[in-house]
Amino acid sequence: MTEVSLQQVVKRYGQLEVVHAIDLEIRHSEFVVLVGPSGCGKSTTLRMIAGLEEISDGKIVIGDRVVNKLPPRDRNISMVFQNYALYPHMTVRDNLGFGLKIAKHSDSEINKRVEEAAEILGLGMLMDRLPAELSGGQRQRVAMGRAIVRNPDVFLFDEPLSNLDAKLRVQMRTEIKKLHKRVNNTIIYVTHDQVEAMTLADRIVIMRDGHIEQVGTPLEVFDHPVNTFVASFIGSPPMNQLDGKVIAGEGGENQIALADNITIPVPNRAKAHVQVGQYVIVGIRPDDLTPKNHGMKDSGETVSFDLTVSISEPLGTETILFSQIGTKEVQGKMLNPRPIEGDERLNFNLSLDRVHVFDASTGQNVLGPHHG
């Protein structure tokens, strides 16, 4: 059972602290993705787990061993890099087996493991080629194969798909998911691409400025973001965030006043957590803001208002619609789309039970971190 535990892990470069006392528990055979913008500390964290960066404070445990002082080769991990790191003068077969050769495994053992990895990754036809004769996707598969043959406790992936074109990335995501099903080892994977994170992860770790903002399943972080940063980072297109103020409504039902004289009722689940006069940020996913008759059927309680569509982006089964509320651009979605005229005014439905409410001063979800 190979669990990975980070306990109050800190990284400093001189006086500059770039990872701030993070705690993270990764279960055996779990696929965990670290995601966040450039410079958030995700690759540094991965490199500390690998032993390529020393930790400044705290403890890293792999399995039942504290590995703080162990060199990378003694941690029984395999790392797949963004740039493949293949030996250009060696064939695919030799690249796959090189690490085992250095570790003094027998020829028969090396051949067995290399053939197994080649079979898992569909490399059979490429074994005698040099890296220069391979496509980007093929090279990345060889890099993954080289990691597999070592039979590590933990696979570490550092932005492995960022050099590939869009179509290949989607293809390789599927390959990596299949690989995890086959080998069932623990995988820790770093990316800045939230779609990659959502599609691959059992759990996502969202980082910002060397802190962990939220850890959860893809659906948890999508449906229950703890703050405006997570809300804006997870989801494509990103969540709309509008400034609002809670006001007293008729009949004792509080409302949220947005710009352009638009008011919406306070969503039921947020009623007990906001008060009149409070400034809030209203989070609306584009999927939940849809023109009348062009949304999902079972959207629960809705409120409607008119908006002028300035730009439309047809995507086939849906069209992204751009409008303004006050000074903020908002995006909605039209399902079963029809052509949109320039500056057409449409009546939009907003699914109230899907609206998020954040405190404007802290950016925190008013429902707190443990709802849902």
N, C-alpha and C positions, 0 to 999 in steps of 0.2 A: 504494500500500500504506500504510494508515494504522494504524500501531501506536501504542500509548500506553505511555509508560514513566514510572514514578514512581521516583525515585532518592533514597533517604534524605530523604523529604519530611517536614518538621516544620511544625506550626502552633502558634503561641503567641499567647495573648491576654495581653499584659503578661508577668507572671512565670509564668502558668499555661500549661503545655504540654498540648495536648489531642490532638495527633496526633504520635506518637513515631517519627521516622526510619523511615517505612515504604518498602518496596521492592515494586514490582508491575510485571510485564510483561504487557501485554494485546496479543494478536495481532490482525492485520488481520481484520476481519469477525467477530471473536469476540463472543459475548454473555456478558458478565461481570456477575455480580450481587454487590454489596456488601451483606452482611446482618449484623445484630447488634442487640442491645437499644438502647433509646433512650440517647443520650449516648455511643455507642461511637466516634463520629468518622466514621461513613460518609457522612453528608450534607456534613460539612465537607470531607472528601476530594473528593467530587464537585464541590463549589463551587470548590475550588482548581483542579481540572482545567478547570472552566468559566471561571476567571478572575474569579469573583464574590468570592472570598476570596484575599488575597495569601498566598503561602507564606512562612514565616519562615526556612526553610532547605531545602537540597536542590534538586532539579531536576525539572521536568516536561517531557517531550518528546512532542509529537504529530507523527506522521510523522517528518520529519527536522529539525524545528525545536524548539529550546528555547523554551518559551512563557512562562517565568516572568514576563516583563515585558510580554507582549502583552495588550491589552485583549480582553474576550470576543469582540467583533465580528471580530477579526483571527485568531481561532483556528480558524475554520471548523468550529464545533461548533453543535449545536442542542440546546436543553434543554427538556424537558417537565416542568412543575411539578405538584405535588399539587393546586393550586387552579385549574388550567386557564389562568388569566391571560389570558382573552379580553377584547377590547374590547366592552363591553356595547352600544354604540350602532352597532356595525358588523354587517353580515350575515355569515354563514358565509363567503361568497365573499370579502368584503373582509378579514375576519380572516385567511383563508388567504394572501391576496396582499399584506398590508400590509408585511411585512418586505422583500419583493422591491421594492415600490414605493419604500420608503425608500432601498433600495440602488440605485435608479435603473435598474432593468431595464425593457426595452421592454414595452408593453402586450401584445404578441403572446406574448412569452416568459412573462410573468406568467400570462396565460390558459392557455397550454399546461401550465405546471407545476401550476397550481391544478386544472385538469381531471384531470391524471394523479393527483394526490394524492387528489382526490375519488373517483376510480374505485377506487384501491387500498383506500380506507377505507369505500367505500359511502356517500358523503355526497351523492350526486347529487340526491336529493329534498329536501335540507335547505339548499341553497345560498343561498336568499333569506330564510332565517329569522334572527332575532336570537338571541343566546345564551340569553336568558330563556325562549325558546320551545323549548329543547332539554332533553332528559333529561341526567343526569350522565354516562352512558356516551357520549351523542352529543357532549357538550361535550369530553370527553376525547379523542374521535376527532378533533375539530376541532383541539385542541391538538397532537395527533400530526401531523395534516395540515400544520399551520403549520411544524412542524419538518421534515417531509419536503420541502416545496417549496424549502427553502434548499439541498437536496442537500449536506448537510454531510459531512465526513469521519467525524465521531463524533456519535452520539446520546447524550445524557445524560438519564436519567429519574430524577426524585427523588420516590419514593413516589407514583407517578402514580395508583394504584388505591385509595389508602387512604380516599378519600371516597365510594367506591361500596359498594352493598350486596353481600352475599356472592355472589348469583347473577351479578350484573353483573361482579364481579371475575373470576370464572371465565371468563366470556365474553370479557372484555377481555384476559385472559392469552393466550387463543387468538389474538385479533386481533394482539397484539404479537408473538407467535411467527410468525404468518403474515407480518406486516410485515417482520420480520427476514429471512425467506426471500426476500421480494420484493426488498428494497433491498440486503441483504447488506453493510450498513455495520457498522462497529464500534459496539456498544452497551454502555454502562456504566449499570447500573441499580441504584438503591438501594431497599431495602425492609427492614422489620423482620419481615416475614412469611416464615418459612422454607419454607412450602409454595409460595409464589410463587417463592422462590429456586430450590427444587428443580425446579419444573416449567419454568422459563424458561431457566436458565443452561446455557451450555457449561461454565463453571467458576464456582464460588462462592468468594467471599472472605469469611471469617468474622472479624468484628472485635470486639474488646472493649477498652474503656478506651484507645482510641487506638492499639492494637497490632493487627497481623494475627495471628490465632491459627492459621489454616490456609487454604490455597488448594488446591482440587481440583475434580474433576468432582462432580456431585451424588452419584454412587454411591461415589466415593472417600471423601467426607466422611461419608457415612452408614455405610459398611461399615468404615472405618478412621479413626475420630476420633482426633486426636492427644492429646486430653486430655478431662477430665470436662466442661469447659465446652462444647466442641464437641459432645460426646456428648449432653448434655442439651438443647442448642439445636436440633440437627438431628434431625428425626423427630417424627411426630405419631401417637399420643400419645408423649410424651418417653420416653427410655430410663430404666428403673429403675436406681438406683444404690444398692448395698447394701454396708455395711461388712463386711469379712471379714479373716481371718487365715490365713496358710498354716501348715498343721500336717502332721506326718509321718503318713502313712497306712500301712495294712498293706501288706506286700509292696513297700515302698519307693516306692509311688505317693503323692505328696503330694496333700493335700486342701486345700480352702478351707472354713474353718468360718464359717458365717453365723449369724445369731441363730436362736432357737427350735430349737436342736440340729439345724439343717439343715447337712449338709456336702455339697460337690460336689467331684468330682475337678478338679485344675488342668487347664484345657483344654490339649490337646496343643501348640498353637502357643505357649503361654505358659510351658511347663514349664522351658525353659532360662533364663527371664528372671525367675523368682521363687525365693525360698528360704524355708526353714522359719523361722517367726517374723516374717516380713514382713507388715505390715498393708497390705491392698489394698482397692480399691473394685471391686466386681463389677458390670459393666454388662450389663443384660439388656433387650433390646428386647421390648415386649409381644407382638410377633408370634412370638417364640421361646419364650414361656411359655404353653403351651396345655393345656387339659384333655385327658386321654386320649381318643383317638378323635375329637377336635375340632381337630386341627392339620394341618399339611402332612404328606404321606405320607413324603417323603424327607428327614427332618430329621437324618440321620446319628446319631452317638452321643448318646443322651439319658440324663438322670437324672430320677427322678421323686420327688415328695413331695406330701403333702396340705396344702391350704390352705383356710381358710374364706373364702368369698366374701361380703363385707359388702354390696356394691352391684354391680348389673349395669346396663350401658347398652346396650340393643339398638340396633343400627344397620342392621338388615336382614340383609345377608349375613354379618355378624359381630356379636359382642357383646363389649364391653369389660368385663372382670371386675376388681373392686377387692378386694384382700386385704391382709393385713399379714404382714410378716416382721420380727419384733422390733418396733421402734417405727416402721419404715418402711412406708409404703403402697406396694404394688406393683400394677402393672396387667398383666393378661394378656389374651389374645384367645381367644374361642371361635369357631371357624369352623363353618359349618353349624349355627347355634345352636339350642338348645331353651330353653324357659322355665327360669329359675333361681329356686329357692325362697329365701326370706330366710335368710341365714347357712348356706347349703348348703356342705358340705365336699366338695371335689373333689380328685381325684388329677391333679396337673399334671405334664406333661413339659417338661423344659427342654432345648433343643438346645445341647449343650455346645460344638460347633464354632462357634457363633454368639455365645458369651459373650465379653465384653470384660473385660480386667483392667487396672486402673490402679493406679499406686503411690499409696498413701493420703497420703503426705507431700507429694508434688509435684503430684498430679492428672494426671501424664503417663501415656500408654498405655505399658505395660511393653515393648511391641514396638517402641517408638520411632516416629519420624515417617514412615519410609520403608518400611513393610511392605505386604504385600498382593499 
